[in-house]
Amino acid sequence: MIQITRSLARELKTIFRRAITDTGRGSVHIPILFHAGPEGLRIRIASSEVAAEYHDPKPRESDEAIVPFKSLGDWEGRADDPIQLEATGGNEVLATWNDNSVPQMVRYAMPEVPCPFPDIPASLTDNPPELAMSLHDTMQTAAPESTRYALQCVQLRGSGTIVATDGSQMLLETGFDFPWDEDLMIPRRTVFGSGELPHGSNVQVGKSDDWVCFRMGCWSFFFAISKEGRFPDVESCVRDIASAAASVQIDSHDAAFLVKSIKQLPGDDAYNSPVTVDANGSVFIRSKSEDAPNPVELLLSNSTRTGQPERINTNRMFLRRALDLGFREIHVFAPDQPLLCVDDRRKYLWAVLTPSEAIKPSDDAVRISSALDDAYTTTKTTQFPKETTVAKAEATTAKIDQPQHAPSSTEELIDAAEQLKASLRDTLGKTSELIVGLKRHRREAKIVRTTLDSLRQLQTVG
């Protein structure tokens, strides 16, 4: 008898689907193999392109069961309630478990396994945990499908570099250790972004004749090496940043504001979702739509530009992706040349849109400044009175409440009363200043909310 938990069944369903299917969604018609023995429990699924395994090394009594993938959906749950699997006569598997304390029992016909499972490589090379996220990021960059070149694949170079492109964007990451010398291609999958994987664990990498293996804790993934198709020469498009005509430095607060707001700008549902990056003195992100009466622009008040003024027409999806990847500087070479982001081990490049369609500044544009973002202004305003005005008022009161000695005459009492009056007048003045500041902030916040409501209405109309 083989036993697993309902929570493990849920993880298996999610991770196996993301490993087997191109998009991480849809139906899976490949069976699951359960094999128990002295080396522990191995749960496997395999297609002609990708295979995945969960391995619990705790020794078990020898047993084996094969069930359809849909059985994981029958069993899954968030609790660790046990599921028992028992192979019976007549090529059937009996599964028993409890669902809300109600006993469940289902018999599954034991299907045939269509593809043999790949052999585990003889040796594996350790890599840092960051490799898993790099694989996820590059596989998100590759095309879901392609008829020209091998754009649906990720290239793994013997130099320790990972490259992917869909023809409009390219991501290159370096700094890894792969145990081969040649350049290999493997199919795109979404499995490395699964939150169920142990992302703090080192990633071990190995290779056999036809497969590349990645191991993360108890999970192993095998990718068939693609030997057909040709990967494009993407690095010929990457220029030296020293030759950039301009560079836009995006402040971290501005980046968070832009990521939050960019989909709300008009034209998000238009072809290529265009926005204009206008770096001419200040940095603006500008857009419009056919149904909106006025263009809308986001002023990135803390961001800067070095080099010559530039106005770029770009797909907002790629701009947001650069920010999501953590890049904070965009290098511009010309209005019709790809934009480039670079850090110590990564390069992200994407194609721009038609330069003549970039949106020029206009007096009737609706402007929203990142400096007036609710979260930002609230933090700054509440800190200001707390650290200055209020603190000083409290300090003054403390001096009044704790005199150094008691007055001993009428004159001294009068002097003390005059001092108290002056101190209270000073405290009253500071309190009035604080009230004025708070009212000013309330008016500014109301203006921001009104502007954002107008923007949302424009977006609804568009």
C-alpha positions in Angstrom: 0.0 0.0 0.0 1.2 3.5 -0.9 0.2 6.5 1.2 0.4 10.2 0.5 -1.4 13.3 1.8 -4.2 15.4 0.3 -2.0 18.5 0.4 0.8 16.6 -1.5 -1.8 15.6 -4.1 -2.6 19.3 -4.5 1.1 20.2 -5.0 1.6 17.4 -7.5 -1.4 18.5 -9.5 -0.1 22.1 -9.8 3.6 21.3 -10.4 3.0 18.4 -12.8 0.6 20.4 -14.9 3.0 23.3 -15.2 5.8 21.0 -16.1 3.8 19.0 -18.8 1.7 21.7 -20.5 3.1 24.6 -22.5 1.2 27.3 -20.6 0.8 25.7 -17.2 -3.0 25.4 -17.8 -5.3 23.0 -19.5 -5.9 19.2 -19.4 -3.3 16.6 -18.8 -3.9 13.1 -20.1 -0.6 11.5 -19.0 -0.8 9.0 -16.1 1.1 9.3 -12.8 3.4 6.6 -11.6 3.8 5.8 -7.9 6.8 3.6 -7.0 7.7 2.7 -3.4 10.7 0.8 -2.2 13.9 0.9 -0.1 14.9 4.1 -1.8 11.7 5.8 -0.8 8.7 7.0 -2.7 9.0 8.3 -6.3 6.0 9.9 -8.0 6.6 10.5 -11.7 5.1 11.9 -14.8 6.7 12.0 -18.3 6.0 13.3 -21.8 8.3 13.3 -24.8 9.5 16.8 -23.9 9.4 17.1 -20.1 9.4 14.8 -17.1 9.0 15.5 -13.4 9.6 13.6 -10.2 8.8 14.0 -6.5 11.0 11.9 -4.3 10.5 11.2 -0.6 13.7 9.3 0.5 12.1 7.6 3.5 12.2 3.8 2.9 8.9 2.1 2.1 7.6 -1.4 1.4 7.9 -2.2 -2.3 4.7 -1.3 -4.2 3.7 0.4 -7.4 0.5 2.0 -8.7 -0.4 3.9 -11.9 -3.4 6.3 -11.9 -4.8 8.9 -14.3 -3.8 12.5 -13.8 -7.4 13.5 -13.0 -7.2 11.4 -9.8 -5.1 14.2 -8.2 -8.1 16.5 -8.5 -10.2 13.9 -6.7 -7.8 13.7 -3.8 -6.4 17.2 -3.4 -7.0 19.2 -0.3 -5.2 21.7 2.0 -4.9 19.3 5.0 -2.5 16.5 5.5 -5.3 13.9 5.6 -3.9 10.5 4.3 -4.7 8.9 1.0 -4.1 5.1 0.6 -3.4 3.6 -2.8 -3.6 -0.1 -3.3 -3.1 -2.0 -6.6 -5.7 -4.7 -6.9 -6.2 -7.5 -9.3 -7.5 -6.7 -12.8 -5.2 -3.7 -13.3 -7.0 -1.5 -11.0 -5.9 0.9 -8.2 -8.1 1.4 -5.1 -7.9 4.9 -3.5 -9.4 5.6 -0.1 -9.4 8.9 1.9 -11.7 11.0 4.0 -13.4 14.2 2.7 -14.8 16.3 5.6 -14.8 13.1 7.7 -16.8 11.3 5.0 -15.0 8.1 3.8 -14.3 8.1 0.0 -13.4 5.1 -2.1 -12.7 5.2 -5.9 -11.3 2.5 -8.2 -9.2 3.7 -11.1 -8.3 1.6 -14.2 -4.5 1.4 -14.3 -3.4 3.1 -17.6 -0.2 2.4 -19.5 2.7 4.8 -19.2 3.3 6.2 -22.7 6.8 7.5 -22.3 9.7 6.0 -20.4 11.2 8.1 -17.6 14.6 9.6 -18.3 17.7 8.3 -16.5 19.1 10.4 -13.7 22.5 11.9 -14.8 25.6 10.3 -13.3 26.7 13.6 -11.7 25.0 16.9 -10.8 26.6 20.3 -10.5 25.5 22.7 -7.7 24.1 26.1 -8.6 22.7 28.9 -6.3 19.0 29.1 -5.6 18.8 32.1 -8.0 19.0 29.7 -10.9 15.3 28.7 -10.5 14.1 32.3 -10.8 16.4 32.9 -13.7 15.0 29.9 -15.5 11.5 31.2 -14.7 12.2 34.7 -16.0 13.8 33.5 -19.2 11.1 30.9 -19.9 8.5 33.7 -19.5 10.5 35.6 -22.1 10.4 32.8 -24.7 7.5 32.5 -27.2 4.7 30.1 -26.3 5.0 28.8 -29.9 7.1 29.7 -33.0 7.3 28.8 -36.7 10.6 30.5 -37.3 13.7 29.9 -35.3 13.5 28.1 -32.0 11.8 31.0 -30.1 9.8 28.6 -28.0 13.0 27.3 -26.5 15.5 28.6 -23.9 19.2 28.4 -24.7 21.5 27.0 -22.1 25.1 27.8 -22.9 28.1 25.9 -21.7 29.5 29.2 -20.4 26.7 29.3 -17.8 24.5 31.7 -19.7 20.7 31.4 -20.2 19.1 33.3 -23.1 15.5 33.6 -24.3 13.6 35.7 -26.8 10.2 35.9 -28.4 11.4 38.1 -31.3 10.3 41.3 -29.5 12.1 41.0 -26.2 15.3 39.3 -25.0 16.6 38.3 -21.6 20.1 37.1 -21.0 21.4 35.9 -17.6 24.9 34.8 -16.7 26.9 33.5 -13.8 25.8 29.8 -13.6 27.7 26.5 -13.8 26.5 24.0 -16.4 28.3 20.7 -16.8 28.6 20.8 -20.6 30.5 22.8 -23.2 28.1 23.2 -26.0 25.0 25.4 -26.3 21.7 23.5 -25.7 18.0 24.3 -26.2 15.2 23.1 -24.0 11.4 23.7 -24.3 9.7 26.6 -22.5 7.7 25.7 -19.3 6.2 27.7 -16.4 7.1 25.2 -13.6 10.0 27.1 -12.1 7.6 29.9 -11.0 5.6 27.5 -8.8 5.4 28.8 -5.2 5.3 25.2 -4.0 8.9 24.6 -5.0 11.7 25.0 -2.4 13.1 28.3 -3.8 15.7 28.6 -1.1 17.4 25.4 -2.1 20.4 25.0 -4.3 19.6 23.9 -7.9 21.6 20.9 -9.1 22.1 20.6 -12.8 23.0 17.5 -14.9 22.9 16.2 -18.5 22.5 12.9 -20.2 22.6 12.3 -24.0 19.1 13.6 -24.6 18.0 15.3 -21.4 18.9 18.2 -19.0 18.0 17.6 -15.4 17.3 20.2 -12.7 16.9 19.1 -9.1 15.5 21.3 -6.3 15.1 19.5 -3.0 12.7 16.7 -3.4 11.7 17.8 -7.0 13.5 16.9 -10.2 12.7 18.2 -13.7 14.0 16.7 -17.0 13.9 18.7 -20.2 14.4 17.0 -23.6 17.3 18.7 -25.5 15.9 20.2 -28.7 18.1 19.2 -31.6 16.0 20.7 -34.4 15.6 24.4 -35.1 18.0 27.3 -34.8 18.3 29.8 -32.0 18.7 33.4 -33.2 21.9 35.5 -32.8 20.3 37.8 -30.2 23.5 39.3 -28.8 24.2 41.0 -32.2 21.3 43.4 -31.1 22.9 44.3 -27.8 25.0 47.5 -27.9 27.5 48.9 -25.5 25.7 51.2 -23.0 28.6 53.7 -23.4 27.2 54.6 -26.8 23.7 55.3 -25.4 22.3 58.7 -26.4 20.4 58.9 -23.1 19.7 56.9 -19.9 16.6 57.2 -17.8 17.1 56.5 -14.1 13.8 55.5 -12.5 13.5 56.0 -8.7 12.3 53.0 -6.7 9.1 54.9 -5.5 8.4 56.0 -9.0 8.8 52.4 -10.2 6.3 51.1 -7.7 3.9 53.9 -8.7 4.3 53.2 -12.4 3.8 49.4 -12.0 0.6 50.1 -10.1 -0.7 52.7 -12.5 0.4 51.8 -16.0 -2.4 49.4 -16.8 -4.9 52.1 -15.8 -3.6 54.5 -18.4 -5.8 54.8 -21.6 -5.0 52.5 -24.5 -4.1 49.4 -22.5 -6.4 47.3 -24.7 -5.0 48.9 -27.9 -2.7 46.9 -30.3 0.7 46.7 -28.7 -0.6 48.7 -25.6 1.6 51.8 -26.5 2.9 54.4 -24.1 5.3 57.2 -24.6 8.4 57.6 -22.4 9.2 61.3 -22.6 12.5 62.2 -21.0 12.9 65.9 -21.7 13.8 67.6 -18.5 11.3 65.6 -16.4 10.4 62.0 -17.0 6.8 61.4 -18.2 4.9 58.2 -19.2 2.1 59.4 -21.5 -0.8 57.6 -23.2 -4.1 58.2 -24.9 -7.0 56.3 -26.5 -9.5 57.1 -29.3 -12.3 57.4 -26.8 -10.6 59.5 -24.1 -10.8 63.3 -24.8 -7.4 64.1 -23.4 -4.1 62.3 -23.1 -3.0 61.2 -19.6 0.6 61.4 -18.3 2.3 60.2 -15.2 5.0 62.4 -14.0 7.8 60.4 -12.4 8.8 63.2 -10.1 11.9 61.5 -8.6 13.3 60.0 -11.8 16.0 61.6 -13.9 17.6 61.5 -17.3 21.2 61.8 -18.4 22.2 62.5 -22.0 20.1 64.1 -24.6 16.3 64.5 -24.5 14.4 61.5 -25.9 10.8 60.6 -26.6 10.2 56.8 -27.1 7.1 54.9 -28.2 7.0 51.5 -26.5 4.8 48.6 -25.5 3.8 49.2 -21.8 4.0 45.5 -21.1 7.8 45.4 -21.8 8.3 48.6 -19.8 6.5 47.1 -16.8 8.4 43.8 -17.2 11.7 45.6 -17.0 10.6 47.2 -13.7 9.2 43.8 -12.5 12.6 42.3 -13.2 14.2 44.9 -10.9 15.8 47.1 -13.5 15.9 50.8 -12.6 17.8 52.3 -15.6 16.8 52.3 -19.2 19.4 53.0 -21.9 18.2 54.8 -25.1 20.2 54.7 -28.3 17.7 56.2 -30.8 13.9 56.5 -31.0 13.8 53.5 -33.5 16.4 51.3 -31.7 15.7 48.7 -28.9 15.8 49.8 -25.3 18.3 48.1 -23.0 18.5 47.4 -19.3 21.7 46.0 -17.8 23.0 45.0 -14.4 26.0 42.9 -13.2 24.7 39.7 -14.7 21.6 40.4 -16.8 20.6 42.1 -20.0 17.0 42.8 -20.9 16.3 44.3 -24.4 13.1 45.0 -26.1 11.9 46.5 -29.5 10.2 49.9 -29.6 7.2 51.0 -31.5 6.9 53.4 -34.4 8.7 56.6 -33.3 6.3 59.0 -35.2 3.4 57.7 -33.1 5.0 58.9 -29.8 2.6 61.3 -28.0 3.9 64.8 -27.7 3.2 67.1 -24.7 -0.1 69.0 -24.7 -1.7 71.6 -22.5 -4.9 69.6 -22.1 -3.2 66.5 -20.8 -4.3 65.1 -17.5 -1.2 65.0 -15.3 -0.7 62.7 -12.3 2.5 63.1 -10.3 4.1 60.2 -8.4 4.9 62.8 -5.7 1.1 62.9 -4.9 0.7 59.1 -4.7 -1.4 58.4 -1.7 0.9 56.0 0.1 3.9 58.3 -0.5 2.3 61.6 0.6 0.6 60.0 3.6 3.9 58.6 4.9 5.8 61.9 4.4 3.1 64.0 5.9 2.5 61.9 9.0 6.2 61.7 9.7 6.7 65.5 9.4 4.5 66.6 12.3 5.5 63.7 14.4 9.2 64.5 14.2 9.0 68.3 14.3 5.8 70.2 15.3 4.2 67.7 17.7 7.5 66.6 19.3 8.4 70.2 20.0 5.0 70.9 21.5 5.3 67.9 23.8 8.7 69.0 24.9 7.4 72.5 25.8 4.6 71.0 27.8 7.0 68.8 29.7 9.0 71.8 30.8 5.8 73.5 32.0 4.6 70.5 34.0 7.9 70.0 35.7 9.2 73.3 37.1 12.6 73.2 38.8 11.4 74.9 42.0 8.2 76.2 43.5 7.6 80.0 43.3 8.0 81.6 46.8 6.4 85.0 46.3 3.5 86.8 44.5 5.9 88.3 42.0 7.4 84.9 41.2 3.9 83.5 40.8 3.0 86.3 38.4 6.3 85.7 36.4 5.5 82.0 36.3 2.0 82.7 35.0 3.4 85.0 32.3 5.8 82.3 31.3 3.0 79.8 31.2 0.9 82.2 29.1 3.8 82.7 26.6 4.5 79.0 26.4 0.8 78.2 25.8 0.7 80.9 23.1 3.7 79.4 21.4 2.2 75.9 21.7 -1.1 77.3 20.3 0.8 78.8 17.3 2.5 75.5 16.6 -0.8 73.6 16.9 -2.3 76.1 14.4 0.5 75.4 12.0 0.0 71.7 12.3 -3.7 72.1 11.6 -3.0 74.2 8.5 -0.6 71.6 7.3 -3.0 68.7 7.8 -5.8 70.6 6.0 -3.5 71.3 3.1 -2.6 67.6 2.9 -6.4 66.8 3.0 -7.0 69.1 0.1 -4.1 67.6 -1.9 -5.3 64.1 -1.2 -8.8 65.0 -2.4 -7.3 66.4 -5.6 -5.4 63.2 -6.2 -8.4 61.1 -5.5 -10.5 63.2 -7.8 -7.9 63.0 -10.6 -7.6 59.2 -10.2 -11.4 58.8 -10.3 -11.4 60.8 -13.5 -8.6 58.6 -14.9 -10.6 55.4 -14.0 -13.7 56.9 -15.7 -11.6 57.6 -18.8 -10.3 54.0 -18.7 -13.9 52.7 -18.3 -15.0 54.8 -21.3 -12.0 53.5 -23.3 
